[in-house]
């Protein structure tokens, strides 16, 4: 906007209107409104969980403590019961309370990740291959610390079919990412 030839900063209302004009934002808001009742139940449940996390943790600690305190035949028949004796119950309860607070705060980010294609099986496979390649590259770099140096070293390395294939893939990623940034 301009007034007397000077640019004005858009008002908050103008900024909201501009965001509502974005079809993705409008679609997301429609989805939220369609599921408002479910969201209310979810938020209420999470709020109750957070409010009662200390009580839940204390009850869990007490139950495991009672369970650990029982000796004899009934507990010995349960597989893995001996591993519970080494559990730090107070630490577990504190971790649970902290984790539940963090999960509530991170819920929007987690929803964004879960709704993205990052959880698509193909993306997961690419990420797994990337992890394998990173570990392999670290080992190779440690065993050959004098890798390619300078522009000519890089050009020579680019003749390797594996390097060319990797660079080609990275260029495709850059192209697709550039399209996403439009």
Steps between C-alpha positions, in 0.01 A plus 500: 500500500608858444398830650642822363751298299634318807473127557298403806541183696196275453272491802449173689153474346651537151754231580224263615295570186806428286553168676134406461532560125757218486306186394717274718426709810129508420498123445684442828256723688206315343653169612542638852141625508368166373685323781450763771311257724779243476764766560315617810493145636869454416604827662286426804655154530854632462428773754370241744804281439737789565309612810495150641846393384638526853214290637531248218875481552458455876239228448721325248796524737290366786361213293842396376637536853228271634558261214874497567439453872312178449727203503427141442333292239259734322759753387759242403269362232491837321768526230738793549387578855858511625580789265242719682703488820767724350255765373536846658131559562532859622711586196250325274211699649692828463590414141136421425384837637766687302429303184125559519559877531738496202264293284219750554730786399632312198161379375468755215849417372437126534171533311677688221764228472245219513285664232801564275639254250794445733313196635437366149666157463706626204630796703582271790695273265696799363576614856620149589727497194629844595583375849689203358687728258595742780647221713682352201635844402623569852690172503646566154601856596672372814695235307589738213542846658672638189191495279451717192655846533406803296293537188698249292472239776125548505478475120704180508275355772193593291609242240415226750152366402390481865600864559324608180185311603507661848554850361221443248266399782598808703427721198153343468444564872607863453261538205205348688578708809517814288152424366375463859638844586295682234 
